[in-house]
Amino acid sequence: MTHVALVFEDNAKARALFGQYDEFLAIIERDLHLEASARGNEVNLRGSAVATDQARRVLDALYSRLDNGDDIQAGDVEGAIRQAIASDAQMTLPTMEKNGKLAMAAISTAKRTIHARTPTQDAYIRAMDRAEMVFGTGPAGTGKTYLAVAYAASLLERGAIDRIILTRPAVEAGERLGFLPGDMKEKVDPYLRPLYDALYDMMPADKVERAITSEIIEIAPLAFMRGRTLSHAAVILDEAQNTTTMQMKMFLTRLGEGSKMIITGDPSQIDLPSGQMSGLVQALNILNPVEGIVSVAFTASDVVRHKLVGRIVEAYDEAGRERSQSRSNDY
């Protein structure tokens, strides 16, 4: 049994670090299997040497965020714990600074700073930094779209791009949007609502509205990308598993000078007609060796929406593996 005592200089920040009624310490206790007790600005950790060291790094990393003026939530605590465990298991890119603190990738906008909560999110943010085209694939709740929109918003605020273009295939309407009532924005809004939600989380509402009105932020169905060259922009294609092979090729070849493309989707949730190949699945196979393109695959362990969502995804994945095994045995 190892005992570690940590003292944090600022009492107010220490209270925020421990959480209301020490709820954040309770998360650390639960996930790292140790005891954590707080008194004033001091916390005592009791457990294995590995667990207490991980808890120390988690608390140091979270306190640094508070020092930088960021708020922390329960999800941030869980994310820091994942990073600490992963760094010890060498599951991801280097996540340790020379001083022994966790160095988690982050995206900063005027409204908030988003920190990676899983090793895959860390790799995803780093990939968006270094590559011109990034594919983020995996189940719902892993932050693929949210982080992509956050990254695009940060680029726009820094002046690294001139505009953001958000698009999504409107499979339910068969891309026949002309039959729907309203103007273009009203026609496609139901399909692009998740992108709007992420934007409003990253930028003040009035700024988002002005940017949409002035077309600095453009939201359009995939069909309207044809024939264009998208330069000096962050271009995000969401729900890419529902593109056809021709749509995907058309979209990818729109990339222009000074732009970044981020393509997100879940190959296990394809809504195309039976027998029609997904453009996302084909693109991942064809473009794997192409230089300048990075693909990041999320799994159920990366779900940050709710722990139960992760278990649901795992259950469906297991059922799918059993069906595949059953079919192979029939042959």
Secondary structure, DSSP 8 states (H G I E B T S, - for coil): -EEEEEE-S-HHHHHHHH-GGGHHHHHHHHHHT-EEEEETTEEEEEE-HHHHHHHHHHHHHHHHHHHTT----HHHHHHHHHHHHHHHHT-SS--B-TTS-B---EEE-SS-EEE--SHHHHHHHHHHHH-SEEEEE--TTSSHHHHHHHHHHHHHHHTS-SEEEEEE--GGGTT-GGGSSS-HHHHHHHHHHHHHHHHHHHS-HHHHHHHHHTTSEEEEEGGGGTT--B-SEEEEE-SGGGS-HHHHHHHHTTB-TT-EEEEEE-TT---S-TT---HHHHHHHHSTT-TTEEEEE--GGG--S-HHHHHHHHHHHHHHHHHHHHHHHH-
